[in-house]
Amino acid sequence: MALSILHRATGVANAVGLLVLAAWLIQAAGGQKSYAAFTGVMGSVPGLLVLAAFTFSFFYHLCNGIRHLVWDTGRGFEKQQANASAWLVIGAAFVLTAVFWGVAL
């Protein structure tokens, strides 16, 4: 149940993250000063935390979506399998986020 709620919450977070992406594109089109101001905010510690949270949200939603696709085939509904796949989704989301930020930095 908690992962289902988190899946919905990350869907909303991804929509908000797309607004940040749109703001980035608008600032890039707005010129060097506005782009520098935007990257200054997003490069700060709070900005990086927002970007890291968005990255985790994206990867969690992706991995859990794949889990749901497997469920659509009729597999993985037994309690033990569902619990194992839940932990796999959480772990994969953390690992993918860490790898992304390791490569990005």
Number of C-alpha atoms within 10 A of each C-alpha: 6 7 15 11 10 15 19 12 14 22 17 13 18 19 14 13 20 13 12 16 12 12 14 17 12 14 18 16 11 11 10 11 11 15 18 13 12 17 15 11 13 17 13 11 10 11 15 13 13 15 17 16 17 21 22 23 23 20 22 25 24 18 21 22 14 13 18 14 12 13 13 10 8 9 13 17 12 9 9 10 12 15 13 12 17 18 13 15 22 17 14 18 22 17 14 17 21 15 11 15 13 9 8 7 5
